[in-house]
Amino acid sequence: MKPVHSQEKEQFKKLFKQENISDFEDRYKILEVLLQTEHHITVSELINLLEENGYEFSPDFVRETLKLICRYGFAKKRRFNHGPVRYEHRHLGQHHDHMICTKCKKIIEFQNEKIENLQVEVSHTYGFHMLQHKLEIYGVCSECLKDHLKLMPLVMAKQGERLIIQDLTGGSTARMRLLSMGLRIGDEIDVITNSGQGQMVIALDRNRYAIGHGLAQKIIVQAIKVLS
């Protein structure tokens, strides 16, 4: 067992018994299972882990316990890119930030002392006393990057992506519509919004264009690889 986890369990025992929290033993089992994973876990995923360990608790009891665990600072709630609520350990004295893959939804934790120092420096420059912060970087992980750089219809692009128009598959009609809008093969565009329904919005230079999914399906694009 990691020393920090052992310490957290002892603190959990002390605080919960001190506050006379009901069903302590069952709540303690939930904490133990939560500490077994270093992933950002949803309630349903935690319930599955509990069942794998031979514990059966109602979803309401698990949610209530997680709320208490967060209240006393043993975990915290996170939500990335409007996804489901997730929970992660909160180790005292430790801070990390996150990179989130928009393709496979993988969450990568990282620490960078230069970024931490720069944030303090910027805060001081503006006369701002920073209490807490979070940094979330959205992009494409190395595993997904191989497929990401392949040709794809514009309709599959994610919000925030920068792309280059490579081809049209809709024949002369689609090509003329694209030209009439001021878009051409070879143009570099940014995806402003794409909810998967209705129109999506793209930008070229300082101009915005609303494109229906029918036309977006016929516009073939390729992600622009960012040079390191």
N, C-alpha and C positions, 0 to 999 in steps of 0.2 A: 504494500500500500504506500502511495506517495505520502511523505511527511506532511505536506500541506493539507491533504485530504484527512489525515488522521487528526490534525489540529482543528479542522473545520467541524468534524464530527463531535469532538469534545466541546467546542463552542456551541454547537447545535443543542447538545444535551443540556448544557448549562442554561442557555437562554430559554429554551422551550419549557424546561421544568420550572425555571424561575417564574415564568409567566403563566404557569399552570395550563398550558395548551393541552386540550383533550386529545385522546387517541395518540399519545406520544409515540408508542412503539411502532405503530403502523406508519406514522409520518416519518419516523427515523428510517424505516425500510425504504421509503420513497427517496429520501435524501441519498441513501447508500447507492441505490440504483442510478440515480442522477449523476453521482460522482464517478460512476463506472465509465461514462462516455465523455469524450472531449468534444463531441459534436454539438451543433446548435440544434436542439431537439424540440419537436412539437409535443403537445399533450398526447396525441394519439400514438406517436412514436415512443413516448415514455411509458404509456400504458402497455404497449407491446413488449417493451423490455421488462416491465414488471411481471407480465405473464410468463415470459421466458424464464424468469427467476422464481416462478412458482407463487407469485403474489397476485391476488385478485381484489382490486379496489374499484369502486364506482368512479366513472369519469368526474363526477362532481367532487368527490373526495380528493382525487388527484389534483384537480384544478384549485381547490381550496388550499391544499397543502402547498402547491407551487406558489400561490399568492402569499402564504406565510413565509415560505423560504425566501421569496424576493423581498418581503417586508423587512426581514431580519438580515438582509444583505448577503445571503449565501448564493444567490443567483440573480439574474436580471433578464427582463423581457427584451427581445429584439424583433424588429420586423424589417425585412429587407425587400425593397422594390415592390411594396404593396402585397407581399406574400403572406403566408400564415405566420402567426405569432410563434416565436421560438424562444427557448430558454438556454442560457449558458451559465457556466460557473462564474462566480465573482470572487476571484482570489484577491485578498486585500494587498495593497501595495503593488499590484501588477496592472498594466494597461496594455491593450493591443487594439489594433484597427483591423478593418476587414476589406477583402477584395471579393466581389460577388460576380460569378460568371452568369451572364444573361442567357446563355445557351442551356447549360446543364444544371444551373442553380447552385453549383458548388460554392461553399463559403471558405475562404482561405484567411486565416489569421496571420497577422504579421506585426512586427515591432521595428521601429526605425527611430533611433535616438535623434537623428538630424531633423526629422519631421517634428518630433516632440519639442525640440528646442526652438525650431522656427516658429511654431505656433505660439509659444510663450513670448518670443521676440516680437512677433506681429501684434500680439495683445498689448504688450507694453508700449509699442509705438503709438497705438490709438488710446493709450491711457485706460485700458480695459483690464479688469482683474478677472482672469479666467478661473472658473470653478470646475468645469468639466467640459469634455469635448468628445466628439466621435468623428471618425473619418471612414467613409465608405467609398470604395472605388469600384465602379461597374465596368465590366469589359468581358473579355473572352479568355478562358483559361488555356493553357498550352495544349491540353488534350483536344479541346474543341476547335482550336485555331486551324488545325489541318483542314477540317471540313468548312470552317468559316471562310476561308480564302477561295473556295470553289465558287463557280457561277451559280446564281440562284435568282428566282423571281423576286422582284422588289417587295412583293406582298409578305415575304418571309423575313424581311429585315426587322431588326429590333430598334426601338427608340434609342437615339444617341449614336447610331452607327453612321460612319462616313463611307460612302460608296462611290463607285464609278459606273456609269451606264455603259454597258458593253454591247447590247443588242436588243432587238425587238422581235417578238415572235408572232405578232398580230397582223403582219402584212402591211400594205400601204396605208390602210385606214388608221391603224394604231400609230404608224410612223408620222402621218400627217397631224394627228392629234397632239403628239409629243412636240413636233416642230411648232405648231400653232401656240403651244403653251410657253415656248421659249426654251425647251429642253432638247438636247441633242446627244447622240452617242459620243461618249468621251467626257461628258460633263461629270464633275464631282459634286455629289449631293449629300446633304445631311438629313437623317430621318428625325423629324421633330416629334411626331406622334404616330403610333400604330397600335390601336387597341385590339386589332383583330376583327373589328366590325366596322361597317360604314366606311367612310373615307379615311385615308391616312394623309398626313401632311409632311411634305419634304421642303427643303430649302436649297436654293442655288444662289450663291452670293448672298444678297440681302433680300431676296424674293422668296415668298412662300407659295407653295402650290398644293392644292387639295386634289388628291387622285383617288378615284374609286378603286376598289379591290379588283374589279374586272380588268382594268387597264394595268394596274400594278402587277397583275399576274403575268402580263405579256412583256413587261420591262425586265430585261435580264441585267443584273448588276453583279458587281464583285466588291467585296470589302477591300478597303485600302489598308495595306499592312503598315503598321506604325514602325518606323525604324528605331532600333535601340541606340 
